[in-house]
Amino acid sequence: MIAASALAVTPCGGQAAEVFGGLYAHDIDDGISIGHSPEEGMQVVAGVRTSRLEGLRPLGAPQAHLLAGVNTTGGLHYAAVGLSWRAGLAAGGRLYLRPGIGVAAHTGKAGLPSPFAPGLTPAERQRRRQAFDTRLDLGSRILFEPELALGWQAGERWAVELSWIHLSHAQLAGEQNPGLGDLGIRAVYRAR
C-alpha cells in the first residue's frame, strides 16, 4: 500500500533500480522481538527497490521496496512493501545507513487462543499450551516492517548490506505481539 502510493507519484513509474538478496538468521532475540520460538531454519530474502522517488522529495525522496522472505524449513514466510532512505556516513558515501519502514503480510499463525485464559479444562489448557509452545503467533496477519541496514558500496553497481528486518503490530492488534526479527547479509545490484 505504501509502495503503491509512492509509485503513483514518481515520474519514473517506479521501475526497479536495484535488486537484492541474502541469507538471514531467523527469529532472533534482538531486544525487540522475543526470539527463540519454534521457528527454525534460515530466511532467504530477495527484493527490488525503485530509484529515488522525486515526487516524495518532502519526505527525503525515498526508494520504494518490495521484498519477500522464504523460510528454508517451511516455517513463516513474508512479503513486504515500503520505503527506505540511503544516508551516506563516510568514505564519500560508500559507507551508508539505510533505514526503512513498510507493511508486511505473513503465512504464520495469528490469533491462537491463550492457554492462560481462566476457566479452561485441563485438557483444553494442555491443547492450547501445546499450540502455544509449537507455533509462533504474531497476533495479526498484517504487520509493520521496520528495517535497518548498514551498507558498503563495493563498486559502481555492487553493494553489500548488513540488514535487520523486524515484523510486529506494535500491540495495535492486541497484547499478543512477540515480534519477529531477522538479521542477515545481502548483496545489492544496481541495475541503472
N, C-alpha and C positions, 0 to 999 in steps of 0.2 A: 504494500500500500504506500509506504513512504517512498520507495524507489520508483513506483509507477508515477506518483505525483512529481517527483524530481525529473523523471524522463520527459514528462509532458511539457516542462518549461525550458528544456535545454535546446538550443539551436542546433546542436549536432545530432539530435534524435536519440541520444543515449547509446551510441554504438560502443561495443566493447573496445576498450583501450588497453586493458590488462587482463591477463588470465593468471590464476594462481592455484597451487595445490600443495598439500603437505600431509604429514602424519602427526597425530596429536595423542598425548596421554589423555585418556577419557575418564571423566567423573572424578576429578582430583579434589582434594580438600584445599581450597585456595583462600580460605579465610572468609569467603562469602558463601560458597557452596559447602554443604555438609561433606560431600565426597564419600568414597568407600562404600557405596551402596552395592546392590547385587550386580550392577552394570560391570561388564568385563570387556576385554579387548581394547583395541585402539580405534581412533576415529580417523577416517580418511576424509579430508576436507578439500573441496575444489570450488572455484568460483570465478566470477568475472567482475570487473569494475568498468564503469564508463570513464570517459575523460572528465575533466572538471566541469561541473555544471554552472556555466557562467550566468544562467538565469537565476541561480541561487547565490549570487555574489554577496547579498546582505548577510547570508549565513556562512560566508567564507568560501564560496564556490566548492562545495564538497564533491566527492565522487559517489555515485550510486553503486551499490554492490548487490550481487545475488550469489549466495553460496549454499552448498549442501554438505552435510556431514553424514557419512555412512559408517556404521559400526562394523568392525571386522568379525565379530562373533554373532551378528544378528540382533544385537541389542537396539537401543534407541537410535533412530536416525532423525535428522532435522534438516530443514531448509529455512533460509532467512533472506530478507531484503532489507536494505537500509542505506545509510550514508556514512562516509568516512572522510577524514581530513588528513592530509600529509603535511607535517611541520618539520622542516629541517632543524637539526640540532647542532651538527658540527661537520667539519670536513667539507665545507661548501654545500651542505645539504645532503651529502652522501649518507650520513648517519641521520636517521629521521624517526619520528614518532608518528604513529597513525592511530588516533582514537576513532571509534565508530559507535553507532547506535542503530539498531534495527528491530524488526519484528520477526519472530520465528514460529514455525509450527513443527510439531514433533510426532513421532509414532509411538511414544511411550504411554504409560498409564496416566490418567488424570481422574481424580475423584474416587479412589479406593476408600471404602468405609473404614472408619477408625476402629482399631482393636481396643481402644481405651474408652469407648463410649460407655456410659453407665447402663446397667440393666441387661447386659448381654449374658446369654447362657455360656457355660464353659466351652461347649462345642463351637458356638459361634465366635467366641473370643479367640479360640485356637485357630479357626479357619481364617479369620481376619488377620491374626498375627502372622500366620504363615504367608499370606499375600503381602503383608507389610514388610516382612523380612526378605522376600524374594523378588520384589518388584520396586522400581523407583517410581514414585508418584509425584510428578511435578506440580500437581494441583490445578493445572489448566492446560488445555491443548495449545493455546496461543500464548506466547511468552515474549518478553523483551529480550533483545540480543545485544547487550553492550560488548564491545571488544576493544582490545588494545594491542598494538604491535610495535615492536622496536625493529627497525629495518636498516639494511645496509645496501646501497646501490652499488652493486659489484661491477657493472659495466653500463653501456648505453641502454641496453634493453633488459638486463637481468638484475634482480634484487633478491635478497633473502630476508625473511622476517621471522622473528621470534614472536609468536602470536598467542594471545589468550582470548577465548570466546566463552561467554557466560550466558546461560539461559535461566530466566526467572520471571515471575509475575509480580515481584515486589510486594507480596501479600495483598494485592488488589483483588485477587480471585479467592481469597480465604487464607486461613492460617497455614495450610499445607503448602509449604514453599521451601523444599530443601535446596533448590537451585542445582545447576549443573555447570561445572567448569571443565573446559578442555584447554590444554596447553601443548603447543607444538611448534614445529618449524615448517615454513612453507617457502617455496620458490615462486617468484613473481616474474612474469614475462610481459614486457610492454610491447604490444602489437603495433602501436603507432605513436 
